[in-house]
Amino acid sequence: MKYVGAHVSIRGGVENAPLNAIKIGAKAFALFTKNQRQWHASPLTSKNIDEFKKNLLHSGIPVKHILPHNSYLINLGNPDKSAREKSLNAFIDEVERCRDLELDRLNFHPGSHLKKCPVAECLQLVAAGLNKTLNATSGVSLVIETTAGQGGNIGYRFEQIAELIEMVEDKSRIGVCIDTCHIFSAGYDIRDKESYEATMSEFDEIVGFKYLMGMHLNDSKANQGSAIDRHHSIGFGTLGKSPFSFIMNDDRLNDIPLILETIDESLWAKEIEMLYGMVVSPEAVC
């Protein structure tokens, strides 16, 4: 069964996220647990936590279909030690915020070498940060998001994701999120059935579907292999609608959060309805 939603707002408090998901007919959702463009945030209050749990129960959405996202400021691969430590502390705080909300995973961009160190060294720095985070926390899995390869970002090749996983000591708490826009911009084609199957087979061979804990469903404004991260509404970009039909009918992608990060939130409810309308087999819809 498929569980589609969107990255909803927490305006007015994190407890509003489940209610915002309900409004668009979502069966899954993503959220930031704090302002994603600030390093520091006040701790979640007992009221925030209790109201979040109450609203989540009301939504009927299980924890495994929620994909929190960390701050865009965090860079575990920063070659500068003091900046990297700042990111690590912020990352651990975000994991603990998820734990406070009793969420079981945190999606993150692996990091960037900022064109100041080799990719291999950056991967090692990120892996070291992940191991420190896992040792300092409990109960929350760290979900590596595929990137477009823009600038000095790592994680744009499946081999890099696999290398990070290999270096993580506790593999029971590591996962992957495939972003459709990102992998397309990184060079992976999914626009026709043959290309889609080839890309997914490559992911399975190199990384493994056992690590897949979520997906971001986004069309792209940029071309294949451009390394440009620019999302678009489904059917309006260079990917078109076909890849999303393949996804909605792929049993390997059942029972994980499928999250829209498309650019026009006023279309989210229609996009969710459209995606479910692509399902050929009724058994794939909850």
C-alpha positions, 0 to 999 in steps of 0.5 A: 500500500502507498502512503502519500503526503507532503512536507507540511508547515509547523507554523504556530507550533510543531503540533500543527503538522498533523492537522495540516496533513489532514487538510490535504488528504495526506496519509503521510507527512514530513516536517521540520521540528524547528525553524530550518534556517536557524541554528538554535531553537527553544526546546519543545515544551510538554504542551508542544509534545502532548498536542502533537501526539494528540493531533497525530492520533487524530490524524490516524497517520502512524509514526512510520509514515512520518519523515522529519527533515533536519535543518538545511544549515547542518553540514556534517562534511564541513572541512572546517572543524569548528563549523563541523562540530557546530553542525554535529551538535545541531544534528544531535539536537534534531535527533533528540527533538524527534525522540521527544516527539516519539518519531522514529527517523530523521531525514538529512542531506549528507553534507558538502565538502565546499570544494575544500577537500576530496570527496572521499575525505568528506564522506569519512567526515560525514560517517564520523558524525553519523557514528557520533550521533548514533552513539549519543542518541537512541530510537531514531534512524538517520535517513540519508537523502540522495542529492543532486550533486549541486556545488560540493554536495555529496550523496549524488551517486548511489555508490557514495550512499553505499559507502556512507552506510558501510562506514556506519557502525550501527546499520540498524539505525541508518536508512535512505530517502530517494528524491526523484528530482535529485536523482534525475538531476544527478544523472539517473533517468526514470522517465520511461519504464525501462530507465526506471527499472534500470535505475531502481535495479542499480539502487537495489544492487548498490544500496539495497531496498532494505535501507529505503525508509522514504521518498521525496516525490518531486518533478524537476525544473532542471534537465537530467545530469544538470546537478541543479536542485530545482523542484517543480510540481508534478507533471510541469517539469522535465520528469513529467508524470510517468515516473510517478505512475511507476512509483505508485505501482511499484510494490518495493515502495509500499509502506514508506512515506512518499512525500511531496516537496513540490513548489506550489503547496496549493496543489498538494491536495490535487497532487495527492489525489492524482498520485493515488489515481495512478494506481492500477491495483487497488491493493496499492492504496490504503 
